[in-house]
């Protein structure tokens, strides 16, 4: 029974804390309501993930009255994730307690403003065509569904041609998304507070521009960071950090905007971003403050490296269905892919973990003008790993293939023979790498060219083809699967 009285007493104090405090201590100041805006901001940091997510740290100086009251933290992101919000006092934490936090997003617009005045009296203004003065009519707003409906005198009208004047803006409507905290403050001096929250709608990606030399043996590589801010806030003079990695999220990722074309520009010195490891990801910190405006796409130089060694490869890759009975008895034309490959090594003037993005490759023509020759997406690439880019398919190197024999030797054993003809219409000799994904446990019975077992036990051949010439690759293989 005593426990019941205690619970009841606590409930009464919780329900009416201000009234109880006033009765016990008449000198306690009344509840306060105070707002803080960007004018109070002393620091801003934003960490951007490449999954349409940002971590915002907004630091401001505020002076709060002593007692329990409301702090309205304005100018926050419109796509804020309310459950992620945290406020902290950077000095005297024990003197500031957060009792409640709310996110107000009932934003002011004409529809909502009229909705708040349904059943109330408003003023209607209409210009008199004869006197050219505005006539004022008092009316009661009856409804605001598909347009306002008014009662004027004893009649009801809608589609009124004049303008409506309202006496004010209700407190429940706000012009901007706002965080609202119910605080218990015991300090009189100004204090710094920091609001930390996650927001959707801000993302980044990496874009790279590679320019090949005339022999396709080296490339100048420039990397760009492209930040796309659709979060509904401007981050002024912010410390910008980027996280590269596959961060798991419960919510679905939002699509980023269409990709754009960029020209290479000279790199700044020192390097604009400092890279470091973070958990299983990589963190890139911009070495200067930057302002990211609302609805802005911003580019920042990430890296620049000259004369990076590259390897060009012509690749003819087979398919698994070739190794079935009758799969290719008729001669068929196949494409020869064109790839370039570079190693992300410090001795190649690289060595920074490369965030995933799009690599666009250019080459000068005979007039010295840069021409676009292809693009490809790359994944996150660690130090000392290879970057492989497909530029397209060869025009002057063509190939045909056919299955010349097929035998079933046992229930699980087969024998097949193939012939691949490669024709080179270029003015120089080329080497084509042929990769045949032979299934199961296989044995090469005969082959016109040397081979090796490569990745996934595929048979790999290097086939040189003379200029304006033709080369035939023939092999017979026994498979067990």
Wavefront OBJ file of the C-alpha trace (Angstrom):
o trace
v 0.000 0.000 0.000
v 2.833 2.389 0.838
v 4.366 1.616 -2.530
v 1.115 2.702 -4.207
v 1.212 6.058 -2.423
v 4.814 6.558 -3.512
v 3.995 5.813 -7.166
v 0.986 8.151 -7.034
v 3.096 10.921 -5.525
v 5.793 10.527 -8.183
v 3.163 10.561 -10.928
v 1.685 13.815 -9.581
v 5.104 15.445 -9.434
v 5.931 14.278 -12.960
v 2.630 15.499 -14.358
v 2.884 18.968 -12.815
v 6.535 19.661 -12.040
v 6.368 23.385 -12.659
v 3.322 23.969 -10.485
v 4.850 21.900 -7.665
v 8.143 23.798 -7.883
v 6.383 27.149 -7.830
v 4.460 26.240 -4.720
v 7.573 25.043 -2.928
v 9.913 27.800 -4.139
v 8.179 30.975 -5.378
v 11.508 32.459 -6.516
v 12.041 29.799 -9.237
v 11.904 31.495 -12.674
v 9.064 30.515 -14.997
v 9.554 28.000 -17.847
v 11.503 29.380 -20.818
v 11.157 28.923 -24.553
v 14.275 29.768 -26.513
v 15.495 29.222 -30.088
v 18.963 28.805 -31.539
v 19.770 29.354 -35.230
v 22.789 29.283 -37.512
v 23.799 32.659 -36.073
v 24.825 30.794 -32.897
v 26.806 28.137 -34.748
v 30.476 27.756 -33.730
v 31.331 24.539 -35.528
v 29.997 22.136 -38.140
v 31.234 18.691 -39.136
v 29.598 16.292 -41.570
v 30.644 12.722 -42.318
v 29.178 11.486 -45.600
v 28.683 7.832 -46.486
v 28.285 6.554 -50.031
v 24.888 5.036 -49.156
v 22.887 8.317 -49.118
v 23.584 8.924 -45.430
v 25.272 11.709 -43.494
v 26.359 12.139 -39.868
v 25.996 15.797 -38.813
v 27.649 17.396 -35.766
v 26.289 20.915 -35.225
v 27.943 22.917 -32.424
v 26.380 26.130 -31.100
v 26.776 28.547 -28.182
v 23.567 29.193 -26.240
v 22.648 31.083 -23.073
v 19.776 29.434 -21.241
v 17.806 30.638 -18.217
v 17.994 28.521 -15.093
v 15.178 26.047 -14.762
v 13.146 23.785 -16.940
v 12.268 24.976 -20.435
v 12.292 24.418 -24.164
v 15.194 24.869 -26.583
v 14.277 24.983 -30.262
v 17.286 23.898 -32.339
v 16.498 25.292 -35.788
v 18.055 24.961 -39.264
v 18.517 21.202 -39.213
v 18.274 18.806 -42.171
v 14.794 18.160 -43.532
v 15.601 14.442 -44.010
v 16.891 13.972 -40.473
v 16.435 10.537 -38.859
v 14.738 11.548 -35.574
v 15.705 8.400 -33.661
v 19.399 9.161 -34.239
v 19.389 12.606 -32.554
v 21.667 13.249 -29.576
v 22.458 16.505 -27.786
v 25.339 17.002 -25.409
v 26.734 19.875 -23.390
v 30.465 20.307 -23.982
v 31.002 21.758 -20.505
v 29.230 21.197 -17.207
v 27.215 18.234 -18.428
v 25.784 17.575 -15.012
v 24.188 21.031 -15.119
v 22.127 20.322 -18.237
v 19.699 17.415 -18.460
v 17.576 16.478 -21.474
v 14.079 15.430 -20.386
v 12.438 15.124 -23.813
v 13.404 15.545 -27.433
v 11.062 16.095 -30.376
v 11.405 16.635 -34.075
v 8.954 19.219 -35.442
v 8.307 18.803 -39.141
v 4.783 20.204 -39.551
v 6.108 22.819 -41.958
v 4.308 25.982 -42.905
v 2.505 26.089 -46.256
v -0.713 27.619 -47.555
v -2.746 24.410 -47.263
v -1.764 23.709 -43.644
v -2.122 27.363 -42.690
v -5.715 27.473 -43.928
v -6.432 24.121 -42.258
v -5.534 25.669 -38.893
v -8.198 28.384 -39.391
v -11.137 26.125 -40.271
v -14.115 27.316 -38.180
v -12.510 30.712 -37.504
v -13.055 34.188 -38.853
v -10.746 35.542 -41.574
v -10.631 38.643 -43.782
v -11.176 38.495 -47.537
v -9.831 41.249 -49.758
v -11.033 41.902 -53.304
v -10.249 44.801 -55.610
v -13.316 46.784 -56.647
v -13.117 47.284 -60.457
v -15.034 50.574 -60.225
v -13.262 52.292 -57.352
v -9.930 50.433 -57.778
v -9.856 50.028 -54.026
v -9.868 46.834 -52.026
v -13.093 45.860 -50.320
v -12.748 43.939 -47.054
v -15.226 41.216 -46.148
v -15.335 39.209 -42.893
v -15.907 35.502 -43.491
v -15.811 32.203 -41.634
v -13.648 29.470 -43.147
v -15.904 26.392 -43.169
v -13.580 23.884 -44.878
v -10.367 23.645 -46.888
v -10.821 20.454 -48.911
v -9.941 20.954 -52.591
v -10.081 24.688 -52.000
v -11.447 26.968 -49.225
v -15.188 27.269 -48.542
v -16.421 30.423 -46.753
v -19.555 31.575 -45.023
v -20.192 35.260 -45.765
v -23.223 36.574 -43.980
v -26.031 34.106 -44.571
v -24.487 32.547 -47.663
v -21.770 30.020 -48.464
v -19.264 30.502 -51.291
v -16.140 28.905 -52.732
v -13.699 29.920 -55.435
v -13.506 33.415 -53.977
v -11.365 35.531 -56.369
v -9.800 37.774 -53.734
v -6.990 37.150 -51.275
v -7.361 35.938 -47.721
v -5.683 37.599 -44.742
v -5.101 35.543 -41.597
v -4.458 37.071 -38.189
v -1.230 35.141 -37.544
v 0.748 31.893 -37.752
v -0.236 29.185 -35.256
v 2.536 28.010 -32.959
v 2.111 24.444 -34.178
v 3.354 25.395 -37.646
v 7.022 26.155 -38.252
v 8.886 27.465 -41.276
v 11.799 25.008 -41.023
v 12.373 21.522 -39.579
v 13.284 22.010 -35.921
v 14.601 19.895 -33.076
v 12.906 20.713 -29.766
v 14.345 19.703 -26.402
v 12.780 19.971 -22.965
v 15.773 20.791 -20.776
v 16.576 21.204 -17.119
v 19.349 23.799 -16.930
v 21.236 24.827 -13.783
v 23.980 27.027 -15.303
v 23.768 30.782 -15.947
v 26.853 31.188 -18.158
v 26.769 30.624 -21.957
v 27.511 27.040 -22.890
v 28.391 25.098 -26.024
v 26.003 22.349 -27.047
v 26.436 19.871 -29.866
v 23.594 18.206 -31.725
v 24.525 14.991 -33.502
v 22.170 13.266 -35.927
v 21.972 11.124 -39.053
v 20.241 12.378 -42.168
v 19.230 10.802 -45.448
v 19.600 12.565 -48.762
v 23.338 13.315 -48.806
v 25.771 11.025 -50.576
v 29.068 10.973 -52.413
v 30.780 9.031 -55.121
v 34.197 8.920 -56.722
v 34.784 9.797 -60.376
v 38.104 9.199 -62.099
v 39.535 10.515 -65.362
v 42.363 8.548 -67.041
v 44.221 9.853 -70.101
v 46.176 7.227 -72.046
v 49.446 7.926 -73.838
v 49.923 7.166 -77.542
v 51.195 3.606 -76.903
v 48.565 2.736 -74.231
v 51.337 1.944 -71.751
v 50.835 4.795 -69.244
v 47.980 6.984 -68.066
v 47.497 10.223 -66.162
v 44.853 9.604 -63.495
v 42.784 12.241 -61.706
v 40.207 11.401 -59.042
v 37.268 13.535 -57.994
v 34.858 13.357 -55.085
v 31.314 14.308 -56.080
v 29.040 15.226 -53.146
v 25.301 15.419 -53.799
v 23.320 17.158 -51.035
v 19.540 16.701 -51.063
v 19.190 16.476 -47.269
v 17.381 19.806 -46.913
v 20.135 21.749 -45.088
v 23.259 23.780 -45.813
v 26.462 22.803 -43.999
v 28.504 25.988 -43.667
v 32.309 25.882 -43.331
v 32.082 22.235 -42.386
v 34.786 19.736 -41.564
v 34.048 17.210 -44.313
v 34.816 13.502 -43.929
v 33.929 10.736 -46.358
v 33.528 7.063 -45.491
v 34.215 4.527 -48.247
v 32.962 0.999 -47.696
v 29.866 -1.144 -47.770
v 28.096 0.109 -44.640
v 25.052 -1.986 -43.766
v 21.789 -0.120 -43.262
v 18.349 -1.258 -42.218
v 16.613 1.183 -44.547
v 16.967 0.942 -48.306
v 19.476 3.127 -50.071
v 18.159 6.083 -52.035
v 19.172 6.443 -55.693
v 21.789 9.039 -56.517
v 21.471 11.503 -59.340
v 22.554 10.787 -62.896
v 26.285 10.683 -63.440
v 28.028 13.608 -65.108
v 31.121 14.091 -67.291
v 34.149 15.821 -65.828
v 37.425 17.090 -67.263
v 40.736 16.487 -65.574
v 42.158 19.451 -63.648
v 45.540 19.940 -61.999
v 45.850 18.575 -58.477
v 46.340 20.793 -55.458
v 49.311 20.421 -53.143
v 49.342 19.170 -50.454
v 46.855 16.331 -51.107
v 43.309 17.610 -50.465
v 42.217 14.516 -48.516
v 43.887 12.649 -45.680
v 43.102 8.936 -45.677
v 42.952 6.600 -42.668
v 41.416 3.267 -41.726
v 38.133 3.239 -39.799
v 36.770 -0.113 -38.598
v 36.468 -2.133 -41.844
v 36.152 1.004 -43.981
v 38.320 3.934 -45.057
v 37.897 7.542 -43.957
v 38.888 10.515 -46.125
v 39.158 13.898 -44.377
v 39.207 17.103 -46.398
v 42.139 19.221 -45.180
v 40.161 22.476 -45.227
v 36.613 23.589 -44.340
v 34.043 23.508 -47.122
v 30.448 24.720 -47.444
v 27.965 22.191 -48.840
v 24.816 24.017 -49.896
v 21.343 22.571 -49.990
v 20.490 21.070 -53.406
v 24.115 21.374 -54.520
v 26.424 18.991 -56.345
v 30.027 19.737 -55.347
v 33.277 18.338 -56.754
v 36.533 18.178 -54.783
v 39.831 16.883 -56.096
v 40.747 13.521 -54.523
v 44.035 12.527 -56.151
v 46.287 13.081 -59.147
v 48.973 10.767 -60.542
v 50.994 11.104 -63.745
v 52.399 8.377 -65.981
v 50.848 5.447 -64.137
v 51.915 2.165 -65.816
v 48.992 0.413 -67.501
v 48.627 -2.884 -69.273
v 46.305 -3.195 -72.256
v 44.663 -6.545 -72.849
v 42.554 -8.011 -75.640
v 40.350 -10.699 -74.105
v 38.234 -13.378 -75.743
v 36.217 -15.096 -73.024
v 34.144 -18.208 -73.542
v 30.877 -19.213 -71.897
v 29.852 -22.272 -69.871
v 27.144 -23.343 -72.313
v 29.779 -23.998 -74.984
v 30.553 -27.328 -73.295
v 27.309 -29.130 -74.124
v 26.450 -31.354 -77.058
v 25.835 -29.422 -80.261
v 26.299 -26.030 -78.603
v 28.364 -24.475 -81.375
v 28.630 -26.719 -84.429
v 27.913 -23.706 -86.631
v 30.586 -21.029 -86.795
v 29.597 -18.028 -84.689
v 31.145 -14.580 -84.387
v 32.375 -13.581 -80.924
v 33.542 -10.230 -79.516
v 37.048 -9.453 -78.348
v 36.942 -7.210 -75.277
v 39.412 -4.374 -74.657
v 40.673 -3.859 -71.090
v 43.295 -1.774 -69.343
v 44.757 -2.669 -65.975
v 46.789 -0.680 -63.450
v 48.129 -1.474 -59.999
v 47.273 0.740 -57.031
v 50.860 0.961 -55.763
v 52.802 3.780 -54.172
v 55.670 3.337 -56.623
v 53.146 4.050 -59.380
v 52.286 7.366 -57.674
v 49.076 5.874 -56.278
v 48.764 3.735 -53.125
v 45.698 5.408 -51.590
v 42.715 3.059 -51.111
v 40.460 4.000 -54.023
v 36.721 4.420 -53.320
v 34.347 2.758 -55.737
v 33.250 4.912 -58.633
v 33.367 5.387 -62.391
v 36.590 5.621 -64.401
v 36.308 7.521 -67.689
v 39.165 7.023 -70.110
v 40.369 9.466 -72.788
v 43.068 9.447 -75.452
v 44.456 12.072 -77.794
v 43.750 11.754 -81.503
v 46.162 12.720 -84.295
v 45.204 16.385 -83.850
v 46.056 16.299 -80.140
v 42.405 16.515 -79.045
v 41.160 14.321 -76.200
v 38.576 11.744 -77.252
v 36.456 9.563 -74.965
v 37.301 5.857 -75.428
v 35.276 4.145 -72.692
v 34.260 3.956 -69.055
v 33.726 1.339 -66.396
v 32.718 1.096 -62.747
v 35.297 -0.041 -60.207
v 34.713 -1.375 -56.702
v 36.535 -0.250 -53.560
v 40.185 -1.047 -54.282
v 42.723 -1.496 -51.490
v 46.418 -0.623 -51.699
v 48.532 -2.839 -53.962
v 45.446 -4.296 -55.672
v 44.710 -4.117 -59.410
v 42.224 -1.812 -61.075
v 40.716 -3.386 -64.188
v 38.651 -1.337 -66.625
v 36.715 -2.565 -69.651
v 36.703 0.059 -72.394
v 34.601 -1.784 -74.987
v 35.054 -4.326 -77.783
v 37.773 -4.328 -80.439
v 36.824 -3.073 -83.892
v 39.719 -4.470 -85.987
v 40.283 -7.710 -84.085
v 37.472 -10.190 -84.730
v 36.977 -13.858 -83.906
v 34.807 -16.840 -84.739
v 34.430 -20.154 -82.943
v 32.763 -23.513 -83.446
v 32.545 -26.910 -81.787
v 34.207 -29.397 -84.114
v 33.575 -32.591 -82.119
v 31.572 -33.927 -79.157
v 31.644 -37.404 -77.592
v 30.031 -38.980 -74.550
v 32.496 -41.516 -73.176
v 30.635 -42.430 -69.969
v 27.756 -41.229 -67.832
v 29.958 -38.474 -66.407
v 32.780 -38.188 -68.967
v 32.762 -36.211 -72.211
v 35.206 -35.177 -74.906
v 34.931 -32.030 -77.023
v 36.997 -30.202 -79.629
v 36.878 -26.512 -80.546
v 38.300 -24.197 -83.151
v 38.712 -20.455 -82.643
v 39.860 -18.212 -85.517
v 41.178 -14.728 -84.712
v 41.706 -12.159 -87.504
v 43.748 -8.998 -86.990
v 43.051 -6.062 -89.326
v 45.379 -3.694 -87.488
v 48.745 -2.467 -88.767
v 50.601 -4.036 -85.842
v 50.761 -7.455 -84.234
v 48.437 -8.126 -81.295
v 48.165 -10.796 -78.635
v 44.714 -12.022 -77.646
v 44.127 -13.743 -74.331
v 41.596 -16.553 -74.740
v 39.902 -17.800 -71.564
v 37.878 -21.020 -71.872
v 35.804 -21.906 -68.738
v 36.063 -25.696 -69.140
v 33.774 -27.328 -66.542
v 34.512 -30.098 -64.082
v 37.742 -32.063 -63.812
v 39.333 -31.723 -67.237
v 42.387 -32.878 -69.166
v 43.739 -31.189 -72.290
v 44.313 -33.904 -74.898
v 45.755 -31.666 -77.606
v 46.219 -27.972 -78.232
v 47.697 -25.823 -80.991
v 48.937 -23.271 -78.440
v 50.379 -23.423 -74.952
v 47.887 -23.048 -72.108
v 47.704 -22.792 -68.345
v 45.018 -23.345 -65.752
v 43.897 -19.922 -64.583
v 41.208 -18.631 -62.259
v 38.378 -21.097 -61.540
v 40.395 -23.745 -63.413
v 39.723 -22.138 -66.790
v 42.068 -22.844 -69.672
v 43.986 -19.705 -70.662
v 45.776 -19.249 -74.002
v 47.908 -16.345 -75.248
v 47.433 -16.196 -79.024
v 49.692 -13.840 -81.034
v 48.196 -12.641 -84.314
v 50.345 -10.961 -86.942
v 49.339 -7.659 -88.496
v 46.759 -8.082 -91.227
v 46.912 -11.766 -90.338
v 44.897 -14.709 -89.008
v 45.579 -17.267 -86.301
v 43.711 -20.484 -85.493
v 43.447 -21.920 -81.988
v 42.335 -25.569 -81.861
v 42.120 -27.826 -78.826
v 40.556 -31.070 -77.630
v 39.599 -31.569 -73.985
v 38.233 -34.450 -71.879
v 35.846 -33.441 -69.061
v 34.411 -35.290 -66.118
v 31.453 -33.775 -64.272
l 1 2 3 4 5 6 7 8 9 10 11 12 13 14 15 16 17 18 19 20 21 22 23 24 25 26 27 28 29 30 31 32 33 34 35 36 37 38 39 40 41 42 43 44 45 46 47 48 49 50 51 52 53 54 55 56 57 58 59 60 61 62 63 64 65 66 67 68 69 70 71 72 73 74 75 76 77 78 79 80 81 82 83 84 85 86 87 88 89 90 91 92 93 94 95 96 97 98 99 100 101 102 103 104 105 106 107 108 109 110 111 112 113 114 115 116 117 118 119 120 121 122 123 124 125 126 127 128 129 130 131 132 133 134 135 136 137 138 139 140 141 142 143 144 145 146 147 148 149 150 151 152 153 154 155 156 157 158 159 160 161 162 163 164 165 166 167 168 169 170 171 172 173 174 175 176 177 178 179 180 181 182 183 184 185 186 187 188 189 190 191 192 193 194 195 196 197 198 199 200 201 202 203 204 205 206 207 208 209 210 211 212 213 214 215 216 217 218 219 220 221 222 223 224 225 226 227 228 229 230 231 232 233 234 235 236 237 238 239 240 241 242 243 244 245 246 247 248 249 250 251 252 253 254 255 256 257 258 259 260 261 262 263 264 265 266 267 268 269 270 271 272 273 274 275 276 277 278 279 280 281 282 283 284 285 286 287 288 289 290 291 292 293 294 295 296 297 298 299 300 301 302 303 304 305 306 307 308 309 310 311 312 313 314 315 316 317 318 319 320 321 322 323 324 325 326 327 328 329 330 331 332 333 334 335 336 337 338 339 340 341 342 343 344 345 346 347 348 349 350 351 352 353 354 355 356 357 358 359 360 361 362 363 364 365 366 367 368 369 370 371 372 373 374 375 376 377 378 379 380 381 382 383 384 385 386 387 388 389 390 391 392 393 394 395 396 397 398 399 400 401 402 403 404 405 406 407 408 409 410 411 412 413 414 415 416 417 418 419 420 421 422 423 424 425 426 427 428 429 430 431 432 433 434 435 436 437 438 439 440 441 442 443 444 445 446 447 448 449 450 451 452 453 454 455 456 457 458 459 460 461 462 463 464 465 466 467 468 469 470 471 472 473 474 475 476 477 478 479 480 481
